[in-house]
Amino acid sequence: MAFDLVSIAKRLYKTLADLRTGVILLILVISTAAVGTFVLQRPVTHPDKMQSAYSPQTLYWLDRLTLTDVFHSWWFLTLLVLVSLSIIFVSIERFPNARRFYARPYRKTDAHFRAVNPYKTEIPVRSSDIGLNAAERAMRKFGWPERITDGGETSLYAEKHRFSVMAMYVIHASLLLIFLGGIIDGLFGFSGFMSIPQGQQRNVIELKNGKTKQLPFFVRCVNAGRENYADGTPKKWWSDLAVVSDGKEVSKKQIVVNDPLIYHGLRFFQASFWIDGKKVNALRITYEGADNKLLPLELKPDSSVQLDANTTVTLAEFLPDAFVRDGQVFKRSASLENLAFGLDVANRTDNSSTRVWLFPAERNILGGEALKYRFQNPTSAKDIDFLPVTGLEVAFEPGQWFVWTGCVLMGIGLCMAFYLVHMRVWAVVIKNLDGKLVLWVGGAANKNKDRFEQKFNELLEEIQTEVRKTTPVTRVSAPEQPESQLKLVGAS
């Protein structure tokens, strides 16, 4: 049994260590993430929007397959774990060669190496010291050269950007950090929706499938509003939020879209804004005072306003659609059809209270005939402020620091991979096939061959200039071969 388990483990390791497996798993992760982008996700999307976007049958199967919550589904987290293991195993399999190449770069210039190197040329010199010294001065602009002595032969070696050979492992590490953050968020994170009417506070988040999560503190909506463009389309939503813990206000901020309130790792994003037509936030009317002058009056629910020393008025009730029967006012429906506002006028002298009903649509007033004050109906829709409600998307993502660190590391790795080229140059004084003393110069690059060829030609010109400064030089090459062709003898 133990042998079988070891055999299975080895097969699994070999499968995941195969680069083709890693590519397939990575494609699957990207594809499923794309599904999570195009399919509306719970609980970020309001249930009403979900129901209007998909038919009941489609929505049933999307929920059943957890496609409406892709990034927290068990199969997506399993894919992240598998692709992470594949990246680790692939890196383990290939890292020893890369480490040897990085720690012990090839510095020698034996005859076989000189023969097969694609970038090379030969420059005639008078002596070994003249050639090496000239090459050393020129190569300092390319990279600090090293003198290598082997078997009585001295050569020069210089390189640039050796660390770029590790770019792939930097990218692998960045992917692992990003996937680790996704796994942590999927296991321990959550997101939900919270709606708070202006002036109220709540601490319950609505999660998917009707579940809720209670916070150890309250979030209060102090104020909320919307700014519009000239054509009436929304420009931005904003909310003044306050965090209340143990009865004390511990944090506050005005949030807009993409600028959340952050408290104890939770992010409160501005997701929506609407007006609750069933609740009135303020009513502005006029009334006749004792001297028969019209005076302005602003009323708020359950808040009394002093009319004189003994009389107060309160906005006690609001009915969105009302009708009158036998002198009594009743609610017909929840739609905004025939608005009715009930005002309670209290008199401290005789402890009496009188209900006055205002009907703006009908321009009618019911009750209060015996009162000394006469109330007027609101004259326009601007006189009625319905209760604003802010919609907040709440997210707890403990793995985000890993994700952002991985993104930064990914940028560094991609810059190393695309913009940094590991360039190497060798120089050694040898005798060519004609027995003449020449400075052999060769080079190599791991990518971007065109760019390296340009740099290599510039180096050759610099070496030739340094050689000429020391002593007149006669080229060893055949007379019919132009000097420009000597720069890359045998280059492919």
PyMOL commands that set and color helices and strands:
alter all, ss='L'
color gray80, all
select helices_A, chain A and resi 2-16+19-38+47-53+56-64+67-72+74-103+111-116+128-139+162-188+208-210+381-383+400-419+449-470+483-486
alter helices_A, ss='H'
color red, helices_A
select strands_A, chain A and resi 119-124+146-150+153-160+190-197+201-206+212-228+234-245+248-256+261-263+266-288+294-299+304-306+311-319+321-325+328-333+340-347+352-359+364-366+374-375+384-396+423-431+437-445
alter strands_A, ss='S'
color yellow, strands_A
deselect
rebuild
show_as cartoon
